[in-house]
Amino acid sequence: MAERGEIHHEAFFYADPDEYLAGTVPFVREGIEAGEAVLVALPREKRELVRDALGADAELANFAAMEEMGRNPGRLLSAWTDFALANPSAGTRGLGEPAWAGRSAAALEECGRHEALLNLPIADSQPVALLCPYDAAGLDDEVLIGAERCHLAVSGRERSASYDAGEDVFAGRLERPAGEFVETVFGFDAATLHSVRRLVFAEAARAGLETARAGDLVLAASEIATNSIRHGGGTGVLQIWRREDEVICDFRDSGRIVDPLAGRLRPGFEQVEGRGLWVANQLCDLVQIRWDDGNVVRLWMGSD
């Protein structure tokens, strides 16, 4: 019998729409027939394909737009966890496709990290079954190899060893963003935190971001800068790349983030620490965390 919080996390490789429906629709129907809470989170075309194939049964499942739910893959663990905990009396079944052809290399890289972290148990939930489709014809081999590595089963075949999502999930370096950018470097501390906010807003405005999105980026940047001041040695360096329709902000400090779930789970009401990264994940198009000689948190925000 499956234990509370246990996760069955499987990748499903498909090459065409027929294979897609053959692998996904029975999975969803099985959950509906078992009385499980079912969440289908897919890009629009695949979402409608599955909805149509389910017919009347589609009314018994929950559907979400993966373009929004997983625009930043750092939001997804929180979303799946919230759904599982909101249905305490039933098992939970999820069909989710965060990695699709056409996503940026940075976003696909973070999808891989998200998938690795999905193997960790969800405390206090009923058993969770997750199926993650991967387009074998449209995605690069590197993405498919990574998917096979970090899932506990692949297309019905159990893997002999599980993936250990430990501290190494943040190891490595972030490459300089590609393309033509205007670059700004600014050192900051507690006395200049207000200057961080002004600088980020000014660069967002120059990039053509609407006021609401610029404001979201400023709030996220303020949270990450505050984390650097509180936990990263009291100071940090902000590096901003700006081009038309996009702003990228790197925050570097001397700290080290070791919790692989940092910023991934919704903070509790009485939780004082750990809110900044979660807020940034909810607001930004993409958040990347790495450490080598210290922490690097990269925030991405586009114009739409």
Legacy VTK file of the C-alpha trace (Angstrom):
# vtk DataFile Version 3.0
C-alpha trace
ASCII
DATASET POLYDATA
POINTS 304 float
0.000 0.000 0.000
1.297 3.439 -0.880
2.295 5.577 2.088
1.133 9.131 2.786
3.142 11.624 0.799
4.570 8.962 -1.508
5.053 10.072 -5.117
5.036 7.947 -8.249
6.745 10.198 -10.778
6.860 8.954 -14.360
8.046 10.415 -17.670
6.194 9.509 -20.852
7.899 9.939 -24.235
5.679 10.435 -27.282
6.275 11.143 -30.965
2.848 12.110 -32.320
-0.706 13.009 -31.169
-1.894 9.384 -31.292
0.876 8.257 -28.967
0.170 11.255 -26.765
-3.498 10.365 -26.294
-2.739 6.652 -25.874
-0.402 7.434 -22.990
-2.228 10.261 -21.238
-5.988 9.720 -21.496
-6.034 6.257 -19.809
-3.904 7.720 -16.996
-6.443 10.496 -16.415
-9.458 8.180 -16.696
-7.930 5.761 -14.198
-7.679 8.552 -11.649
-11.243 9.728 -12.272
-12.620 6.183 -11.927
-10.674 5.709 -8.679
-12.190 8.875 -7.205
-8.856 10.671 -7.103
-8.383 14.413 -7.417
-7.029 14.940 -10.948
-5.197 17.994 -12.257
-4.329 18.247 -15.960
-1.749 21.010 -16.519
-0.701 21.172 -20.180
0.096 23.708 -22.906
-3.053 24.875 -24.732
-2.946 22.565 -27.767
-2.317 19.439 -25.694
-4.812 20.550 -23.053
-7.607 20.780 -25.613
-6.545 17.483 -27.189
-6.922 15.665 -23.866
-10.121 17.508 -22.947
-11.764 16.511 -26.244
-10.643 12.887 -25.898
-12.086 12.649 -22.378
-15.509 13.826 -23.518
-17.952 14.115 -20.619
-15.316 12.813 -18.182
-13.408 16.077 -18.645
-15.889 17.676 -16.233
-14.527 15.409 -13.478
-10.940 16.649 -13.829
-9.316 19.997 -13.097
-7.545 21.731 -15.994
-4.813 24.361 -15.776
-2.843 26.292 -18.391
0.763 25.172 -18.079
1.822 28.333 -19.959
0.816 30.266 -16.824
1.120 27.694 -14.037
4.592 26.699 -15.217
5.762 29.855 -16.962
8.372 29.857 -14.221
9.065 26.193 -13.395
9.945 27.319 -9.870
6.205 27.765 -9.202
5.248 24.209 -10.059
6.258 22.319 -6.925
4.178 24.720 -4.858
1.224 24.309 -7.230
1.313 20.492 -7.151
1.776 20.475 -3.370
-1.095 22.900 -2.819
-3.360 20.727 -4.979
-2.428 17.534 -3.120
-2.938 19.099 0.305
-6.266 20.632 -0.782
-7.603 17.117 -1.402
-6.729 15.303 1.835
-9.327 12.532 1.522
-8.327 11.257 -1.904
-5.226 10.287 -3.771
-3.959 12.894 -6.199
-3.167 12.396 -9.885
-1.428 14.957 -12.053
-0.705 15.144 -15.762
1.830 17.915 -16.309
3.993 18.949 -19.278
6.314 21.799 -18.257
8.936 21.169 -20.972
7.801 21.765 -24.532
9.542 22.532 -27.807
10.133 26.254 -28.216
10.832 27.032 -24.554
14.095 28.874 -23.890
17.189 26.887 -22.949
17.185 28.532 -19.509
13.534 27.590 -18.899
14.131 23.983 -20.010
17.122 23.774 -17.685
14.938 24.857 -14.771
12.253 22.377 -15.815
14.854 19.664 -15.244
15.569 20.940 -11.741
11.866 21.092 -10.991
11.358 17.516 -12.174
14.191 16.275 -9.944
12.673 17.978 -6.905
9.256 16.425 -7.606
10.652 13.116 -6.375
10.664 14.388 -2.789
7.637 13.273 -0.709
4.779 15.709 -0.103
4.256 15.687 3.648
0.751 14.918 4.977
-0.758 14.274 1.554
-2.389 11.164 0.163
-0.281 9.254 -2.420
0.442 11.287 -5.551
0.841 9.946 -9.110
2.418 12.299 -11.641
2.835 11.666 -15.371
5.027 14.065 -17.360
4.823 13.851 -21.177
7.930 14.668 -23.235
7.917 15.337 -26.974
10.577 12.909 -28.231
10.348 14.390 -31.739
10.546 18.068 -30.767
12.848 18.304 -27.748
16.634 18.096 -27.831
18.309 14.862 -26.760
19.861 16.625 -23.780
16.397 17.438 -22.397
15.162 13.878 -22.945
18.238 12.354 -21.291
17.742 14.656 -18.315
14.073 13.679 -18.099
14.943 10.004 -18.081
17.505 10.568 -15.352
15.269 12.436 -12.924
12.055 10.391 -13.170
11.451 7.261 -11.142
9.835 5.549 -14.135
9.925 6.124 -17.898
7.055 5.043 -20.172
5.945 2.303 -17.797
9.455 1.072 -16.992
10.637 1.497 -13.410
14.197 2.747 -13.037
16.576 0.697 -10.913
17.846 3.719 -8.976
16.098 6.861 -7.817
17.421 10.359 -8.423
18.877 12.107 -5.373
17.783 15.750 -5.454
20.231 17.095 -2.904
22.330 20.220 -2.622
23.832 19.671 -6.069
20.579 20.936 -7.569
22.070 24.456 -7.299
25.665 23.623 -8.200
27.194 25.212 -11.302
27.523 28.567 -12.993
25.071 30.697 -14.896
26.331 31.707 -18.323
26.141 35.308 -19.445
22.807 35.867 -21.239
23.016 35.589 -25.010
22.299 38.469 -27.346
22.881 42.205 -27.265
22.355 43.688 -23.810
23.034 46.915 -21.984
24.741 45.951 -18.740
24.791 47.677 -15.328
26.727 46.596 -12.223
25.826 48.010 -8.801
27.105 47.105 -5.321
24.531 47.400 -2.556
24.012 47.075 1.182
21.306 47.966 3.701
21.859 51.701 3.185
21.345 51.503 -0.579
18.444 49.060 -0.796
16.179 51.875 -2.011
18.622 52.479 -4.883
18.250 48.847 -5.932
14.505 49.347 -6.326
14.896 52.594 -8.278
17.530 51.122 -10.583
15.510 47.983 -11.372
12.380 50.004 -12.091
14.285 52.394 -14.351
15.807 49.550 -16.369
12.438 47.796 -16.623
10.845 50.975 -17.930
13.624 51.404 -20.508
13.016 47.825 -21.657
9.364 48.630 -22.303
7.830 46.579 -19.491
4.351 47.661 -18.444
4.086 49.295 -15.040
2.536 46.239 -13.392
5.280 43.884 -14.599
7.980 46.413 -13.753
6.493 46.667 -10.268
6.503 42.886 -9.880
10.165 42.773 -10.848
10.990 45.553 -8.381
9.241 43.676 -5.561
11.045 40.439 -6.411
14.378 42.269 -6.661
13.805 43.937 -3.302
13.118 40.565 -1.674
16.267 38.979 -3.112
18.444 41.982 -2.236
17.090 41.870 1.314
18.013 38.176 1.500
21.572 39.059 0.467
21.785 41.668 3.206
20.336 39.386 5.892
21.888 36.051 4.929
24.637 36.740 2.384
27.154 38.731 4.386
25.362 42.072 4.531
26.193 43.197 1.004
25.767 42.073 -2.570
26.297 42.944 -6.204
23.458 43.536 -8.644
24.123 42.986 -12.322
21.380 43.945 -14.771
21.143 43.099 -18.449
18.533 45.031 -20.395
17.330 44.766 -23.954
14.092 45.687 -25.626
11.268 43.693 -23.993
13.375 41.879 -21.342
15.329 42.524 -18.129
17.603 40.034 -16.347
18.890 40.733 -12.818
21.673 38.800 -11.073
22.109 39.136 -7.308
25.457 37.861 -6.020
26.537 37.546 -2.389
28.811 35.465 -0.160
26.070 33.205 1.239
25.105 29.718 0.222
21.582 28.382 -0.326
21.613 24.693 0.581
17.908 23.827 0.918
16.908 22.271 -2.441
13.317 23.391 -1.829
14.209 27.025 -1.146
11.511 29.223 -2.670
9.568 26.237 -4.013
6.938 25.700 -1.308
4.317 28.137 -0.034
5.481 29.555 3.330
3.269 28.883 6.336
1.272 31.738 7.841
3.568 31.981 10.858
6.783 31.399 8.913
9.089 34.418 9.190
11.993 33.334 6.992
11.962 31.874 3.493
9.382 34.138 1.877
11.621 36.165 -0.427
12.508 33.434 -2.925
8.934 32.154 -2.957
7.628 35.645 -3.751
10.214 36.028 -6.530
9.161 32.688 -8.046
5.519 33.756 -8.073
6.231 37.125 -9.703
9.002 36.514 -12.236
9.016 34.718 -15.577
11.999 32.666 -14.459
14.163 32.391 -11.342
17.507 30.585 -11.348
19.660 29.825 -8.291
23.284 28.692 -8.421
26.242 28.678 -6.097
29.944 28.370 -6.733
31.919 30.999 -4.793
28.646 32.284 -3.351
24.962 32.615 -4.122
23.679 33.817 -7.477
19.945 34.424 -7.907
18.884 35.401 -11.429
15.498 37.002 -12.114
14.024 37.141 -15.631
11.120 39.382 -16.633
9.778 39.994 -20.122
7.274 42.446 -21.466
4.404 39.926 -21.620
LINES 1 305
304 0 1 2 3 4 5 6 7 8 9 10 11 12 13 14 15 16 17 18 19 20 21 22 23 24 25 26 27 28 29 30 31 32 33 34 35 36 37 38 39 40 41 42 43 44 45 46 47 48 49 50 51 52 53 54 55 56 57 58 59 60 61 62 63 64 65 66 67 68 69 70 71 72 73 74 75 76 77 78 79 80 81 82 83 84 85 86 87 88 89 90 91 92 93 94 95 96 97 98 99 100 101 102 103 104 105 106 107 108 109 110 111 112 113 114 115 116 117 118 119 120 121 122 123 124 125 126 127 128 129 130 131 132 133 134 135 136 137 138 139 140 141 142 143 144 145 146 147 148 149 150 151 152 153 154 155 156 157 158 159 160 161 162 163 164 165 166 167 168 169 170 171 172 173 174 175 176 177 178 179 180 181 182 183 184 185 186 187 188 189 190 191 192 193 194 195 196 197 198 199 200 201 202 203 204 205 206 207 208 209 210 211 212 213 214 215 216 217 218 219 220 221 222 223 224 225 226 227 228 229 230 231 232 233 234 235 236 237 238 239 240 241 242 243 244 245 246 247 248 249 250 251 252 253 254 255 256 257 258 259 260 261 262 263 264 265 266 267 268 269 270 271 272 273 274 275 276 277 278 279 280 281 282 283 284 285 286 287 288 289 290 291 292 293 294 295 296 297 298 299 300 301 302 303
